[in-house]
Amino acid sequence: MAEIRAIDETRPLKRQSWTKAGPVVSHLDDREIFELEDRAVATIADPTPLGLWGLATGTWMAGTVIAGVFPQSAMVAVVPVLLVFAGLVQFIAGLYAFRRSNVLAATAFCCFGSFNATAGIIFLLQNRGILAANGDPVVLLGFLLESFAFIALALAVAALRMNTSIVLVLITLAVGYALGGIPNLANSVGQGGWEVIQAIGGWFLVASAFFAYYTGAAIVVNSVWNRTVLPLGGEA
């Protein structure tokens, strides 16, 4: 016991360091931690464009249906995109972002990838008549949309430290989810004034997709050209 106590007393005290991966509590000094973080960034390709384009494609297509450009029955055509590119692929991009020590991108892509896959399954079940397109299931879908509106808003606040482009992606996404979910909460999808609120939410989702396409393009183009060709309004 005396030997164990002596060994413990020689170990440096744990300290908390803040990184893009989140708070790190360890015996390592800040320099070692930042070197490890830099090594993770330098050895893993940036998955952000892939995640953003997956998010953009699913959000844009679903947004046009929510905005009323296409009838609600057309949502079943979006299901494969929501499940694969906007769902599974975006989720995988999030896992690589975790490995690259980017907690913002990782959390966003894993959250929104899961959301899109879940929404796709719900739309498919509704189309097949397995899940009712009115009543309690619709209200619960509203809960899901409002939950992700909060997640997008929280991530937008975090992105204020990064760049304007990501903030625009997330803030328009938050508004789109929030407005799109209000008619569901009222169990009045496609009825009267609720239809207008839903349509506005749909167009905010389309706007979010536009910003996501641009941001992904900017990161890829700037990386290949090794300079800022398309500005992001801050760090990548």
N, C-alpha and C positions, 0 to 999 in steps of 0.2 A: 504493500500500500504506500509505503514511504517513497519507493522508487517511482510509482505511477504519479504521485503528487509532484515529485520533482520534475518529471518529464512534462507534465501539464503546465507547470509554472514557467518552463522555458519556451513554451509555444507563444507566439504573438497573439494578442487579442483579436477577435473577429471584428471586422469593420464593415460597414455598409457602403457600397459604391453604386452609383446610379449609372446605368448604361442603356443603350437602345434595346437591350434584351430584357430590361427590367432591373430591379434592385438585386445586387449580388452581395451576399453576406458571406465573407470568407476570411481566411488568414492572409490571402494574397494582397500585395500592395496594389495601388491603383494602376501603376505602370504595367504590371504583369497582366492585370485584368484587361486593360485597354489593348495590350498586344494580342491577347487571345481573341478579343472581339475583332480586331483588325484582321487577324488571320482567318477567322470564319468568313468575314466579308470578302476577303481576297481569294478564297479557295472555292466559293460556291457562287455560281452565276445568279444574277438578280432575278428572282421569280416574279417581281412586281408587274412587269408588262403582261405576262401570261395571266396572272390573277386578275388584273384590271380588264383585260380583253374578254375574259370569261364572264366577269361581272357585267361588263358593258353589253355583251351580246344577249345574255338572258334578260337583263333589265330593259333594254331597248325593245325587244320583241314583246315581252309581257306588258311593258308600259303602253305600247300602242293599243293593245286590247283593252287595258284599263282605261285609257283615254277615250275609248269609244270609236277608234278608227276601224276596228273590226269587232264583230259580235263576240259575246262572251264564249260562245261555242267554239270559236277559233282558238281559244287558249290551249286546247288539247294538242294543237300543232306545235306549240312552244314547249311542251313537256319534254321531248327528247333533248332539247338544248338545255333546259333547266336541270335535267338529271346528269347529263354528261359534261358539256363544256362549262356551263355556269355553275354546276354542282360539283361533280367529282374532280374535274381538272382544276377548278379554282381552289378546292380544298387541298389538293396536292401541292399547289403553289404556296398555300399557307404553311404546309409542313416544311417546305424548303425555306420559307422565310423564317420559321422558328430556328432552323439549323443555321441560318445566316445572321442570327441574333437581332432580328427586326421584329419586335413584339407588336408594333402597330400593324404592319402588313400581315403578319402571321395571324393575329387575332381577327382582323378584318376578313381575310380570305377564307379562313376556316369557318367563321360565323356565317358569312354571306353564301359560301358554298353549301353549307348545311341548310341554310334557309331556302335556297333555290331548289335543292333536291327535295326538301320537305314540301314546299309549295307545289312542285311538279307532281308529286305523288297525290297530294290533295286534289289538284285539278283533274288528274287522271281518274281518281275514284269518283269525283263528281260527274265526270263525263260518262262513266260506266254505270251511273245510278247506284253505286254502292254507298256513297256518302251524299246526304241531302244537300242541295244547293240553296237551302234556306233554313231558318230556325237556328238552333243552338250551334250546329257546325259552322255556320257562317259567322256567328258572333265570336266563336273561338278562333277562327281565322283572323278576325279583327284583332284579337288579343295578340296573335303572332305578329301581325304587321306593326302594331304599336310597340311591341317589345323590340323589334328590330329598328324601329324609328329611334328609340332611345339609344340602342347600341351604336347606330350610325352617328347620332348627335355626340355621344361621348367620344367616339373616335375622331370626329371633326374637331373637337376641343383639343385633343392630343395632337392632331395634325397641324394646329396653328404654329407649332414649333418647327414644322418641316417646310412645307411650301403651299402656295395658294392653290395650285391645281388639285392636290389631294383634298384640301379643305372644300373646294367646290364640288368635287365628286361626292363627298360624304354629306355635306349639308343639304344638297339637292336630293340626295337619296333619303335622308331623314325626313324631309318635308314630303317627299313622294310617298314613302311608307305611311307616314302619319295621316295624310289626307286620304290616301287610298284605303286605309283601314277604318276611317270614320263611318262610312256607309255600312260596313260589315258589323261594327259595334251596334249600330241602330237597326240591324237586320233589314236594311232598306236599299240593298244594292240595285242600281238601275231604276230607282223610283224618284220622280220629281226632282227637287233641288239636290237631293243626295247624289244624283247622277252627275251634276255639275261639279260637286266637290271631288268625286271620284275621278272625273276627267282631268281636273286640274292636277290631282296627284299623279295621274298617269303621265302627264306632260313633264312634270318635275322628274319622274323616273327616266324619261327619254333624255332630258337635259343632263342628268347624272351620267347616263351612258355616253353621251357626247364628250363630257369632260374626262371620263375614264378612258375612252378611245384616244383622246388627245394626250393624256398623261402617259399612257403606255407607249404611244408613238414617240413622245419626247424622250423618254428614258432610253428606248432602243436606238433612236437616231443619234442622240447625244453621246451614247456609249460607243457606237461604231465610229463616229467622227471625232471622238475625243475632245469635244468642245460643245458649248451650248449653241445648238442650231435652233431648237424649239425651247423657249424659256418655260420654266416651271414656277417661277415666282418664289424661289428659295432653293434649299438643298434637295437633292434627289432622295 
